[in-house]
Amino acid sequence: MNSAYEGIVVQEPGRRGGRPCIAGTRIAVTDILGWLSNGVTHAEILSDFPELSEDNIRAALAFAADRERRIITTEA
């Protein structure tokens, strides 16, 4: 696991269907990515979800980037 998200992004069976989530929350990485792709700013996310931090958002992005790299590397 990449240290940029280790301990922040976790997968637990039974929590959000086993999707990667921010530790201690039910907020999935895909939730954060969806909000960002729809133009929601970091500040707006943090205002709407005070249990999140800027580090959580960065960890979700790092996790997604790492996962994408692994998929591309595997397919090549």
C-alpha positions as CSV (number, residue, x, y, z in Angstrom):
1,M,0.0,0.0,0.0
2,N,1.2,3.5,-0.9
3,S,2.2,5.6,2.2
4,A,0.3,8.6,0.8
5,Y,-2.9,6.8,1.7
6,E,-1.9,4.0,4.0
7,G,-4.1,4.0,7.1
8,I,-6.4,6.7,5.6
9,V,-8.0,4.7,2.8
10,V,-9.3,1.4,4.2
11,Q,-11.4,-1.5,2.9
12,E,-13.6,-3.3,5.3
13,P,-16.0,-6.1,4.4
14,G,-19.6,-4.9,5.1
15,R,-18.8,-1.2,4.9
16,R,-20.1,0.3,1.7
17,G,-19.9,-3.1,0.0
18,G,-16.1,-3.4,0.6
19,R,-15.4,-0.2,-1.3
20,P,-12.3,1.7,-0.3
21,C,-13.4,4.4,2.2
22,I,-11.8,7.0,4.4
23,A,-11.0,5.4,7.7
24,G,-13.6,6.1,10.4
25,T,-16.2,7.2,7.9
26,R,-18.6,5.7,5.4
27,I,-17.3,8.1,2.8
28,A,-16.0,6.1,-0.2
29,V,-13.1,7.2,-2.4
30,T,-15.6,7.1,-5.3
31,D,-17.7,9.6,-3.5
32,I,-14.8,12.1,-3.2
33,L,-13.8,11.5,-6.8
34,G,-17.4,12.1,-8.0
35,W,-17.7,15.3,-6.1
36,L,-14.4,16.6,-7.4
37,S,-15.3,15.6,-11.0
38,N,-18.5,17.5,-10.7
39,G,-16.7,20.7,-9.8
40,V,-17.2,20.6,-6.0
41,T,-14.2,22.3,-4.4
42,H,-12.1,20.9,-1.6
43,A,-13.4,23.7,0.6
44,E,-17.0,22.8,-0.2
45,I,-16.4,19.1,0.5
46,L,-14.8,20.0,3.9
47,S,-17.6,22.3,4.8
48,D,-20.3,19.6,3.9
49,F,-18.3,16.8,5.6
50,P,-16.4,18.2,8.6
51,E,-15.2,14.6,9.4
52,L,-13.0,14.8,6.4
53,S,-9.7,16.7,6.1
54,E,-7.6,18.0,3.2
55,D,-5.3,15.0,3.8
56,N,-8.3,12.6,3.3
57,I,-9.0,14.2,0.0
58,R,-5.4,14.0,-1.1
59,A,-5.3,10.3,0.1
60,A,-8.4,9.5,-2.0
61,L,-6.7,11.0,-5.1
62,A,-3.4,9.2,-4.4
63,F,-5.3,5.9,-4.0
64,A,-7.2,6.4,-7.3
65,A,-4.0,7.3,-9.1
66,D,-2.1,4.3,-7.7
67,R,-5.0,2.0,-8.6
68,E,-5.1,3.4,-12.2
69,R,-1.3,2.9,-12.5
70,R,-1.7,-0.7,-11.4
71,I,-4.4,-1.4,-13.9
72,I,-2.5,0.1,-16.8
73,T,0.7,-1.7,-15.7
74,T,-1.1,-5.0,-15.5
75,E,-2.8,-4.6,-18.9
76,A,0.5,-3.6,-20.7
